[in-house]
């Protein structure tokens, strides 16, 4: 993650606002307000977007269960014992404590103005955002520009870069947020930033309280060599703002500090009904569900059967949810929150796996590459059902299949009909294979003393990620889908 993480989403691409040239000298001074403001638009217009949102939330509300496990915090010195974590389910903690009340007070819009009285600038240079015209105007979706490949430019024709200035004045942003909370308009505002003890971090005043909260929930049990302290982030959004459906590799203690937020939580087992983007896509971990859900429902045939929980959070409420639970977050009012997170074992292991060498040479023929991938996948899969992995990969690529421009590859008629590898090639393949298998075994429920409810599907999602990664590195992103289809149909 970048230092001073900023994620801004502000809908502006459809405004068609023309700024006369004589205003140019003033743009720098007021750039924050230009970007985060938008023309008055009736949010309740009967448009394709409004129909999409109405129908989507109708489906979610109809399928949602409100029976999330709830715990009281008042007087509870150990609110999150291990046996609750072992349930592998979201947990809501009500009945705020003085400690949480102090965080709620610190994060009130009026107090933020008092606490952040400095000319501190937030660097947004490394965090350009994107707008997908198939998503609602008030939906934020993460976009990893480091992951974009030239071959993906035509896969994302509806993603347009939002022009964000090199720096945003934090004090001006807080004033705008305060105004939106007291006098709501039809503008959308979204800000997330990492809280750290850096002298220049404007949110460092939250650290003493947040670290006490992390201690209260004993989050240090999730600490690893890569992460000793919790990752603390602030989240601010205007009324109606949404963080689109996605999952994270973290144990998350999410504290609602101002306003009301609704969480729609989907277990990892619903992965094929969420239709996330491919792992190698800049929108990896984000759902592809869009307005096409109702204009072209065949793209997402299983969404109507998705299972989920619905949780409404008020100030002082705390939500714990385990790694890789998908979530859609809706600000029902102007709101802000603070999250406390540790990366999961899956994140650490997948990070190590992604750094591992791929024992496939680009100069090999297509059939030899295919054979090497087949050997890798067959050995790593073990007793895991290939159809389950194929279903996950199919759900990622099928909705965008018409946008792909695959090359014409030379596949053998059968997976086994390829020349044998040389002794040196086999040695290289087996060496990498042993390394990768060892890493995946750390995630496999089969090798866990106490596997959790969703560990098996987490393991399968991780396998699908690795297969995508290897095939893409060997054949290019364009060809992943056709290679996967051949492998799972003819080989596995």
C-alpha positions as CSV (number, residue, x, y, z in Angstrom):
1,X,0.0,0.0,0.0
2,X,1.2,3.5,-0.7
3,X,2.2,5.8,2.1
4,X,-0.7,8.2,2.7
5,X,-3.2,6.3,0.8
6,X,-5.9,8.4,-0.8
7,X,-8.8,7.2,-2.7
8,X,-11.0,9.9,-4.1
9,X,-14.1,9.3,-6.1
10,X,-16.1,12.3,-7.3
11,X,-18.6,12.0,-10.2
12,X,-17.8,14.7,-12.6
13,X,-17.4,13.1,-16.0
14,X,-21.0,13.5,-17.0
15,X,-21.4,17.2,-16.0
16,X,-20.3,18.6,-19.4
17,X,-19.2,21.7,-17.5
18,X,-17.4,24.3,-19.6
19,X,-15.0,26.6,-17.6
20,X,-14.3,29.9,-19.4
21,X,-10.7,30.5,-20.0
22,X,-10.7,33.6,-17.9
23,X,-11.2,31.4,-14.8
24,X,-8.0,29.5,-15.5
25,X,-5.8,31.5,-13.1
26,X,-8.2,30.7,-10.2
27,X,-8.4,27.0,-10.8
28,X,-5.4,26.1,-8.7
29,X,-6.7,27.9,-5.7
30,X,-10.1,26.3,-5.8
31,X,-9.3,23.0,-7.5
32,X,-10.6,20.9,-4.6
33,X,-14.0,22.5,-4.8
34,X,-14.2,22.2,-8.6
35,X,-13.5,18.5,-8.4
36,X,-15.7,17.6,-5.6
37,X,-18.6,19.7,-6.6
38,X,-21.1,18.7,-9.3
39,X,-24.1,20.3,-10.9
40,X,-27.4,19.7,-9.1
41,X,-28.8,16.4,-10.4
42,X,-31.9,14.8,-9.2
43,X,-30.7,11.5,-7.7
44,X,-34.2,10.1,-8.1
45,X,-34.5,10.6,-11.8
46,X,-36.2,7.7,-13.5
47,X,-33.2,6.7,-15.6
48,X,-31.4,3.5,-16.5
49,X,-29.2,4.1,-13.5
50,X,-32.1,4.6,-11.1
51,X,-33.8,1.5,-12.4
52,X,-30.6,-0.5,-12.0
53,X,-30.0,0.6,-8.4
54,X,-33.7,0.0,-7.5
55,X,-33.7,-3.5,-9.0
56,X,-30.3,-4.4,-7.5
57,X,-31.1,-3.3,-4.0
58,X,-34.5,-5.0,-4.4
59,X,-32.7,-8.3,-5.1
60,X,-30.2,-7.8,-2.3
61,X,-32.8,-6.8,0.3
62,X,-35.0,-9.7,-0.7
63,X,-32.2,-12.2,-0.3
64,X,-30.5,-10.7,2.7
65,X,-30.6,-12.1,6.2
66,X,-30.6,-9.7,9.1
67,X,-29.6,-12.4,11.6
68,X,-26.0,-11.4,12.0
69,X,-24.5,-12.3,15.3
70,X,-24.6,-9.4,17.7
71,X,-22.6,-8.9,20.9
72,X,-22.8,-6.2,23.6
73,X,-19.7,-4.1,24.3
74,X,-20.7,-2.5,27.6
75,X,-18.8,-4.1,30.4
76,X,-17.3,-6.8,28.1
77,X,-13.5,-6.8,28.7
78,X,-12.9,-9.3,26.0
79,X,-15.5,-8.7,23.2
80,X,-14.0,-10.9,20.5
81,X,-12.8,-14.2,21.9
82,X,-11.3,-16.8,19.6
83,X,-14.3,-19.0,19.5
84,X,-16.3,-16.1,17.8
85,X,-13.5,-15.6,15.2
86,X,-13.6,-19.4,14.6
87,X,-17.3,-19.0,13.5
88,X,-15.9,-17.3,10.4
89,X,-18.9,-14.9,10.3
90,X,-19.5,-11.2,10.6
91,X,-20.2,-9.9,14.2
92,X,-21.8,-6.6,15.2
93,X,-21.0,-5.0,18.5
94,X,-23.6,-2.6,19.9
95,X,-23.8,-0.6,23.2
96,X,-20.9,1.8,22.8
97,X,-18.2,2.2,25.4
98,X,-16.5,5.4,26.7
99,X,-13.5,4.4,24.5
100,X,-15.6,4.2,21.4
101,X,-17.5,7.4,22.4
102,X,-14.2,9.2,22.4
103,X,-13.5,8.1,18.8
104,X,-17.0,9.1,17.8
105,X,-16.5,12.6,19.3
106,X,-13.0,12.9,17.6
107,X,-14.5,12.1,14.2
108,X,-17.5,14.5,14.2
109,X,-17.4,16.9,11.3
110,X,-17.1,19.9,13.5
111,X,-14.2,18.4,15.5
112,X,-12.3,17.4,12.4
113,X,-12.2,21.1,11.4
114,X,-10.7,21.9,14.8
115,X,-8.2,19.0,14.8
116,X,-7.0,19.5,11.2
117,X,-6.0,23.2,11.2
118,X,-2.9,23.0,9.1
119,X,-1.9,23.7,5.5
120,X,-1.3,19.9,5.1
121,X,-1.6,18.6,1.6
122,X,-2.6,15.1,0.8
123,X,-0.7,13.6,-2.1
124,X,-3.0,12.0,-4.7
125,X,-0.4,11.6,-7.4
126,X,-0.1,7.9,-7.0
127,X,-3.8,7.3,-6.6
128,X,-5.7,8.3,-9.8
129,X,-9.2,6.9,-9.8
130,X,-11.5,5.9,-12.5
131,X,-15.1,6.2,-13.5
132,X,-16.9,3.3,-15.1
133,X,-19.9,4.5,-17.0
134,X,-21.6,1.2,-16.3
135,X,-21.5,1.9,-12.6
136,X,-23.8,4.4,-10.8
137,X,-22.3,7.9,-10.6
138,X,-22.0,7.6,-6.8
139,X,-20.2,4.2,-6.7
140,X,-16.5,4.1,-6.0
141,X,-14.4,1.2,-7.3
142,X,-10.7,0.7,-6.7
143,X,-8.5,0.9,-9.8
144,X,-4.9,-0.3,-9.7
145,X,-3.1,1.6,-12.5
146,X,0.1,-0.3,-11.8
147,X,-1.7,-3.4,-12.9
148,X,-3.0,-2.2,-16.2
149,X,-1.5,-3.7,-19.4
150,X,-1.8,-2.4,-22.9
151,X,-3.8,-5.5,-23.8
152,X,-6.4,-4.5,-21.2
153,X,-7.1,-1.0,-22.6
154,X,-9.9,-2.3,-24.8
155,X,-11.2,-4.5,-22.0
156,X,-12.0,-1.4,-20.0
157,X,-13.4,1.0,-22.6
158,X,-15.8,2.5,-20.1
159,X,-13.1,3.4,-17.5
160,X,-12.1,7.0,-17.8
161,X,-9.3,8.6,-15.7
162,X,-10.5,11.2,-13.4
163,X,-8.2,14.2,-13.4
164,X,-7.1,14.7,-9.9
165,X,-4.6,17.5,-9.0
166,X,-1.2,16.5,-7.6
167,X,-2.2,17.7,-4.1
168,X,-5.5,18.2,-2.2
169,X,-5.7,20.7,0.6
170,X,-6.9,18.6,3.6
171,X,-8.4,21.6,5.5
172,X,-10.5,22.6,2.4
173,X,-11.6,19.0,2.1
174,X,-12.7,18.8,5.7
175,X,-14.7,22.1,5.4
176,X,-16.5,20.7,2.3
177,X,-17.2,17.5,4.2
178,X,-18.6,19.6,7.2
179,X,-20.8,21.6,4.8
180,X,-22.1,18.4,3.2
181,X,-23.0,17.0,6.6
182,X,-24.9,20.1,7.8
183,X,-26.3,21.2,4.5
184,X,-26.6,18.2,2.1
185,X,-26.5,18.8,-1.6
186,X,-26.4,16.6,-4.6
187,X,-22.6,16.5,-4.6
188,X,-20.7,13.3,-4.0
189,X,-17.5,13.1,-1.9
190,X,-15.3,10.2,-0.9
191,X,-12.0,10.2,1.0
192,X,-10.0,7.4,2.5
193,X,-6.6,7.8,4.0
194,X,-4.2,5.8,6.1
195,X,-3.7,6.9,9.7
196,X,0.0,6.9,10.8
197,X,2.4,8.5,13.2
198,X,4.2,10.4,10.4
199,X,4.7,14.0,11.4
200,X,2.9,15.1,8.2
201,X,-0.1,12.8,8.6
202,X,-3.2,14.9,9.5
203,X,-5.0,12.0,11.1
204,X,-2.3,11.0,13.6
205,X,-4.4,12.4,16.5
206,X,-6.6,9.3,16.1
207,X,-3.7,6.9,16.8
208,X,-3.9,6.7,20.7
209,X,-7.7,5.9,20.6
210,X,-7.5,3.5,17.7
211,X,-4.6,1.5,19.1
212,X,-6.6,1.1,22.3
213,X,-9.5,-0.2,20.3
214,X,-7.1,-2.6,18.5
215,X,-6.0,-3.8,21.9
216,X,-9.6,-4.2,23.2
217,X,-10.3,-6.6,20.3
218,X,-6.9,-8.2,20.6
219,X,-6.1,-7.7,17.0
220,X,-2.5,-8.4,17.6
221,X,-3.3,-12.1,17.4
222,X,-3.3,-11.6,13.6
223,X,0.1,-9.9,13.6
224,X,2.8,-11.3,11.3
225,X,6.4,-10.7,10.4
226,X,5.2,-8.4,7.7
227,X,2.7,-6.4,9.9
228,X,3.2,-5.8,13.6
229,X,0.7,-3.0,14.0
230,X,-2.8,-2.7,12.7
231,X,-3.5,-0.8,9.5
232,X,-5.8,2.1,10.5
233,X,-7.7,4.1,7.9
234,X,-10.3,6.9,8.0
235,X,-13.3,6.8,5.6
236,X,-15.4,9.9,4.8
237,X,-18.3,10.0,2.4
238,X,-21.3,12.1,1.5
239,X,-24.9,10.9,1.6
240,X,-25.6,8.2,-1.0
241,X,-21.9,7.4,-1.6
242,X,-21.2,3.7,-2.2
243,X,-18.0,1.5,-2.1
244,X,-18.8,-1.0,-4.8
245,X,-18.8,-4.8,-4.1
246,X,-15.3,-6.1,-3.4
247,X,-13.3,-8.2,-0.9
248,X,-10.1,-7.6,1.0
249,X,-7.5,-9.9,2.5
250,X,-7.9,-8.5,6.0
251,X,-9.4,-9.1,9.4
252,X,-11.4,-5.9,9.8
253,X,-12.7,-4.1,12.9
254,X,-14.8,-1.3,11.4
255,X,-16.0,1.5,13.8
256,X,-18.9,3.7,12.6
257,X,-18.2,7.2,14.0
258,X,-20.7,9.5,12.4
259,X,-23.9,9.1,10.4
260,X,-25.3,5.8,9.2
261,X,-23.9,3.1,6.9
262,X,-25.3,-0.1,5.5
263,X,-23.1,-3.1,4.9
264,X,-24.2,-5.8,2.5
265,X,-22.0,-8.8,3.3
266,X,-21.5,-11.8,1.1
267,X,-19.6,-14.9,2.2
268,X,-16.7,-16.1,0.1
269,X,-18.8,-19.0,-1.0
270,X,-20.8,-16.6,-3.2
271,X,-17.8,-15.7,-5.3
272,X,-19.2,-17.1,-8.5
273,X,-22.4,-15.1,-8.1
274,X,-20.5,-11.8,-7.4
275,X,-18.6,-11.9,-10.8
276,X,-15.4,-10.3,-9.7
277,X,-12.9,-9.0,-12.2
278,X,-10.0,-11.2,-13.1
279,X,-7.0,-11.2,-10.8
280,X,-4.8,-9.6,-13.4
281,X,-7.4,-6.8,-14.1
282,X,-6.9,-3.3,-12.6
283,X,-10.2,-3.8,-10.9
284,X,-9.2,-7.1,-9.3
285,X,-11.3,-8.0,-6.2
286,X,-14.1,-5.7,-7.5
287,X,-17.4,-7.0,-8.8
288,X,-18.3,-6.6,-12.5
289,X,-22.0,-6.1,-11.6
290,X,-23.1,-3.0,-13.4
291,X,-26.1,-1.5,-15.2
292,X,-25.7,-4.4,-17.7
293,X,-27.2,-6.6,-14.9
294,X,-30.6,-5.7,-16.2
295,X,-29.9,-4.6,-19.8
296,X,-28.1,-7.8,-20.4
297,X,-29.0,-10.2,-17.6
298,X,-27.4,-13.2,-19.3
299,X,-24.0,-11.8,-18.3
300,X,-24.7,-12.4,-14.6
301,X,-27.1,-15.3,-14.5
302,X,-26.6,-16.3,-10.9
303,X,-26.7,-13.0,-9.1
304,X,-30.4,-13.3,-8.3
305,X,-29.6,-16.3,-6.1
306,X,-26.9,-14.7,-4.1
307,X,-26.9,-15.1,-0.3
308,X,-25.9,-12.3,2.0
309,X,-26.3,-10.4,5.3
310,X,-27.5,-6.8,5.7
311,X,-26.2,-4.8,8.6
312,X,-27.0,-1.1,9.5
313,X,-24.4,0.7,11.6
314,X,-25.0,3.7,13.8
315,X,-22.3,5.8,15.6
316,X,-20.5,3.7,18.2
317,X,-21.3,0.4,16.5
318,X,-18.5,-1.9,15.5
319,X,-18.5,-4.5,12.8
320,X,-16.0,-7.4,12.6
321,X,-15.8,-9.3,9.3
322,X,-13.3,-12.0,8.3
323,X,-11.0,-12.0,5.3
324,X,-12.4,-12.3,1.8
325,X,-16.0,-11.5,2.7
326,X,-17.4,-9.4,-0.1
327,X,-19.1,-6.2,0.9
328,X,-21.0,-3.3,-0.6
329,X,-21.0,-0.2,1.7
330,X,-23.7,2.5,1.4
331,X,-23.6,5.8,3.2
332,X,-27.2,6.4,4.1
333,X,-26.2,9.8,5.5
334,X,-23.1,11.9,5.5
335,X,-20.8,9.6,7.4
336,X,-17.3,8.7,8.5
337,X,-15.7,5.6,10.0
338,X,-12.4,4.2,11.1
339,X,-11.2,0.7,10.3
340,X,-8.5,-1.3,12.1
341,X,-7.2,-4.2,10.1
342,X,-4.5,-6.9,9.9
343,X,-3.8,-8.7,6.7
344,X,-4.8,-12.3,6.6
345,X,-2.5,-15.3,6.1
346,X,-3.9,-15.6,2.6
347,X,-2.6,-12.1,1.8
348,X,0.9,-12.9,3.1
349,X,1.1,-16.3,1.3
350,X,-0.3,-14.9,-2.0
351,X,2.2,-12.1,-1.8
352,X,5.0,-14.7,-1.5
353,X,3.5,-16.9,-4.3
354,X,3.3,-13.9,-6.7
355,X,7.1,-13.3,-6.2
356,X,7.9,-16.9,-7.2
357,X,9.4,-17.7,-10.5
358,X,7.4,-19.1,-13.3
359,X,9.2,-22.1,-14.9
360,X,8.0,-21.4,-18.4
361,X,10.1,-19.9,-21.2
362,X,8.6,-17.5,-23.7
363,X,10.5,-19.2,-26.5
364,X,8.6,-22.5,-25.9
365,X,5.9,-23.5,-28.3
366,X,2.3,-23.0,-27.2
367,X,1.9,-26.7,-26.6
368,X,5.0,-27.0,-24.4
369,X,3.8,-24.0,-22.3
370,X,0.4,-25.6,-22.0
371,X,2.0,-28.9,-20.9
372,X,4.1,-27.1,-18.2
373,X,1.0,-25.2,-16.9
374,X,-1.0,-28.5,-16.9
375,X,1.7,-30.2,-14.8
376,X,1.8,-27.3,-12.3
377,X,-1.9,-27.0,-11.9
378,X,-2.5,-30.8,-11.7
379,X,0.1,-31.2,-8.9
380,X,-1.1,-28.1,-6.9
381,X,-4.8,-29.1,-7.2
382,X,-4.3,-32.4,-5.6
383,X,-7.7,-33.7,-4.6
384,X,-9.4,-30.3,-5.2
385,X,-12.2,-30.5,-7.6
386,X,-11.2,-28.9,-10.9
387,X,-14.8,-27.9,-11.7
388,X,-14.9,-25.6,-8.7
389,X,-11.8,-23.7,-9.8
390,X,-13.1,-23.6,-13.4
391,X,-16.4,-22.1,-12.1
392,X,-14.5,-19.3,-10.3
393,X,-12.5,-18.5,-13.4
394,X,-15.5,-18.7,-15.7
395,X,-17.4,-16.2,-13.5
396,X,-14.5,-13.8,-13.9
397,X,-14.0,-14.0,-17.7
398,X,-17.4,-14.9,-19.1
399,X,-19.0,-11.4,-18.6
400,X,-16.2,-9.7,-20.5
401,X,-15.6,-12.5,-23.1
402,X,-17.0,-10.4,-26.0
403,X,-14.4,-7.7,-25.3
404,X,-11.4,-10.1,-25.4
405,X,-9.2,-10.2,-28.5
406,X,-7.4,-13.5,-28.2
407,X,-4.6,-14.7,-30.4
408,X,-4.7,-17.8,-32.5
409,X,-2.8,-20.4,-30.4
410,X,-1.5,-23.7,-31.5
411,X,-3.0,-26.2,-29.1
412,X,-2.5,-30.0,-29.3
413,X,-5.6,-32.1,-29.9
414,X,-5.1,-33.6,-26.4
415,X,-3.2,-32.2,-23.4
416,X,-0.9,-35.2,-23.4
417,X,0.1,-34.9,-27.0
418,X,3.2,-32.8,-26.5
419,X,6.9,-33.5,-26.6
420,X,8.6,-34.4,-23.3
421,X,10.6,-31.9,-21.3
422,X,14.4,-32.1,-21.1
423,X,16.0,-33.2,-17.8
424,X,17.0,-29.6,-17.0
425,X,13.5,-28.3,-17.8
426,X,11.9,-30.9,-15.6
427,X,14.3,-30.0,-12.8
428,X,13.3,-26.4,-13.0
429,X,9.6,-27.2,-13.1
430,X,9.8,-29.5,-10.2
431,X,11.9,-27.1,-8.1
432,X,9.3,-24.3,-8.5
433,X,6.5,-26.8,-8.1
434,X,7.8,-27.9,-4.7
435,X,8.1,-24.3,-3.6
436,X,4.5,-23.4,-4.7
437,X,3.0,-26.5,-3.2
438,X,4.6,-25.8,0.1
439,X,3.1,-22.3,0.2
440,X,-0.4,-23.4,-0.8
441,X,-0.3,-26.1,1.8
442,X,-0.2,-23.4,4.5
443,X,-3.6,-22.2,3.2
444,X,-5.1,-25.6,2.5
445,X,-7.8,-26.8,5.0
446,X,-6.4,-30.3,4.6
447,X,-3.2,-29.2,6.5
448,X,-4.9,-27.0,9.0
449,X,-5.4,-28.1,12.6
450,X,-8.7,-26.3,12.8
451,X,-10.0,-25.3,9.3
452,X,-12.7,-22.6,9.4
453,X,-16.0,-22.7,7.5
454,X,-14.8,-20.8,4.4
455,X,-11.2,-21.8,4.4
456,X,-11.8,-24.3,1.5
457,X,-13.3,-21.6,-0.8
458,X,-10.6,-19.2,0.1
459,X,-8.1,-21.8,-0.9
460,X,-9.9,-22.3,-4.2
461,X,-10.0,-18.6,-4.9
462,X,-6.3,-18.4,-4.2
463,X,-5.7,-21.3,-6.6
464,X,-7.7,-19.5,-9.3
465,X,-5.6,-16.4,-8.8
466,X,-2.4,-18.3,-9.3
467,X,-3.6,-20.1,-12.4
468,X,-4.6,-16.7,-13.9
469,X,-1.2,-15.3,-13.0
470,X,0.7,-18.2,-14.6
471,X,-1.4,-18.3,-17.7
472,X,-1.3,-14.6,-18.2
473,X,2.5,-14.5,-17.8
474,X,2.9,-17.4,-20.3
475,X,0.3,-16.4,-23.0
476,X,-0.7,-12.8,-22.3
477,X,-3.9,-11.4,-20.7
478,X,-5.8,-11.7,-23.9
479,X,-5.5,-15.4,-24.0
480,X,-6.2,-16.4,-20.4
481,X,-9.8,-17.4,-21.0
482,X,-9.2,-19.6,-24.0
483,X,-6.2,-21.3,-22.4
484,X,-8.2,-21.9,-19.2
485,X,-11.2,-23.3,-21.2
486,X,-8.9,-25.7,-23.0
487,X,-7.1,-26.8,-19.8
488,X,-10.2,-27.6,-17.8
489,X,-12.0,-29.2,-20.7
490,X,-9.3,-31.3,-22.2
491,X,-6.7,-31.8,-19.5
492,X,-8.0,-31.6,-15.9
